């Protein structure tokens, strides 16, 4: 009998789109590498390499690949929801929505909540013992920042059913509507000076990229080995790149596709039309690479590597900043010199720092990977006679609480727990304990709604 990874790889159906799995792993790996490279840690604090060397900011046009992950999410969510619809009991899609949310959120929130609870307990202990200054305090603020991505992804899962219906009715028109709304927001923001309107683009920009995944699920991005089939991805890549370049060159948009300290405008928070164009060119580019990647993934060893990486990708993403800051902390504790960022000595030390960060991430993954194992697939029972009435509103409420809790925690961090430190989330002050409680309560509601939907009228115990 082979290893679990080998068994899973060999059991892969011939119909599975393996390239999507590769893109999911590769996009998260690029984010991890980008964070490790951008960190400019000195004994005085943590800076950003791109601020120290602005000439490196064009690299963000390659390393800012979150749009690819959200694009892949749209593809996967469309397939998953449609699969549940085909198996639903007659009469209502109410139970399907609850089962869908439960299935998608389980694998996302289980490793996330373990991360949050472990770090929350550690932060409380550190501060009770009088710690929390220096690099430790910076770490307590920074380790939760990547959770913004989890929050946005939760919103995408929650909005999948209505946006999928819009896609099925309007196709490219649904994407164009979201993209047009993103452009209108930027006009109101930069030309008319309307306050707070820019925050709407957290929805419009990322959901537009997500909508491209729906188009891919229906084969409407023109993927394929023949030249005519590649025409649309090429137009998408070229048009997106030209649009992003023009907006940065002639508009109020910064060059960097990630947030920069001290900048008045960020392409990331909140997202801008320039970031949407950046996402378009990335999606077109990865679609152009689909055929050669598919040939590579047909090789058993390459596919086993992707399967193994997919099984721990979220855990590695959650803990990679912990590992990086742990390496820097160990260097400071051992009096290892930290050269000035971007100097020759700093670049010479970089491979060693990356190697140690990767090794420590692997240790953390080994410790926490079990929480990323997927639960049994959610399938509304065929024998149900009374679908779980009311399960969809309960699940939607739970998802909203999870979304707000995770986003709040990404903003406030774990520093200042004993002082009641808060951060503003949609004009509401949120503390770390309140954010954790909201996330836990939301997850329990989703679990309850999903389980009730699965039972709804079933003759099985």
Secondary structure, 3 states (H helix, E strand, C coil): CCCHHHHHHHCCCCCCCHHHHHHHHHHHHHHHHHHHHHEEEECCEEEEHHHHCHHHHHHHHHHCCHHHHHHHHHHHHHHHHHHHHHCCCCCCCHHHHHHHHHHHHHHHHHHHHHHHHHHHHHHHHHHHCCCCCHHHHHHHHHCCCCHHHHHHHHHHHHHHHHHHHHHHHHCHHHHHHHHHHHHHHHHHHHCCCCCCHHHHHHHHHHHHHHHHHHHHHCCCCCCCCCCHHHHHHHHHHHHHHHHHHHHHHHCCCCCCCCCCCCCCCCCECCECHHHHHHHHHHHHHHHHCHHHHHHHHCCHHHHHHHHHHHCCHHHHHHHHHHHHHHHHHHHHHCCCCCCCCCCHHHHHHHHHHHHHHHHHHHHHHHHHHHHHCCCCCCCCCCCCCCCCCCHHHHHHHHHHHHHHHHHHHHHHCCCCCCCCCEEEECCEEEEHHHHHHHHHHHHHHHHHHHHHHHHCCCCCC
